Amino acid sequence: MSLPIIKDLNITGYLKELADDSLFPSAGAASGLTAAQGAALFAMVCRVNLRKLKDSGDATRHDAQTAFWQQALEQAEGLTVRCLELAQEDGVAYRDVVDNDPRGPDHAMNVPLEIARRSLEISILIRSALPRSYAPVRADAETALALVRGSFKAALVVARFNLPLLHDQAKQDDYVNLIEALKLKAELDPVAGT
């Protein structure tokens, strides 16, 4: 099975592929791409904050803030790349299942769970940055947060629907526990607060 390369598609091409009568891209890829979009939007927020600090003319006074935003930017950029990779990896996992690769069911579980983990990581990063952000881009940060929260929830839905691919009940139970642990972490973490 030939898979479209998501990162090489323009937006119209991606949406056409998503709407097509095929199984890739589908829910897992959409979840990963949504997380990537949220992380990229937050990277923009970081850049604006860095520019505003630079333009203020008092660099020494803002060293800690500059370091904070620079580190947040690096994390956001890394998470953007990783989530885009996971959007593509969802297709590889699906192909593994279709090809009866014995690793396919685990792959089909691990990809959406990794998307959920990365979405939670982005969510925590954004929430920690919101109080420090330049006010005009707080709406962008909150929109990025809404995107990654949605991605988190969607990725867990994908994982839950992929559970029947596992024929071993003990393995299913292990993955159910992983899903529940991620949900609990999101609920208990006051910063993540999905």
Number of C-alpha atoms within 10 A of each C-alpha: 10 8 12 15 13 20 14 9 13 10 11 9 13 18 13 13 18 17 13 12 10 9 16 24 25 18 19 31 28 22 31 33 27 27 36 32 21 31 34 20 21 31 26 17 28 27 15 17 23 22 12 13 19 13 10 11 10 10 13 9 11 15 12 11 17 20 12 15 23 17 13 22 23 13 17 26 18 15 23 26 17 20 26 22 19 25 30 24 19 27 25 20 24 20 20 19 18 12 11 11 12 10 11 20 21 19 21 27 25 17 25 31 24 19 34 31 18 24 31 28 19 28 30 20 20 27 17 14 19 17 10 13 19 16 12 11 17 17 12 16 26 18 15 26 28 17 22 32 24 18 29 31 17 21 29 25 18 21 23 17 12 18 20 12 14 17 10 10 11 10 13 19 13 11 20 15 12 14 20 13 12 18 17 11 16 21 13 12 12 11 15 21 14 20
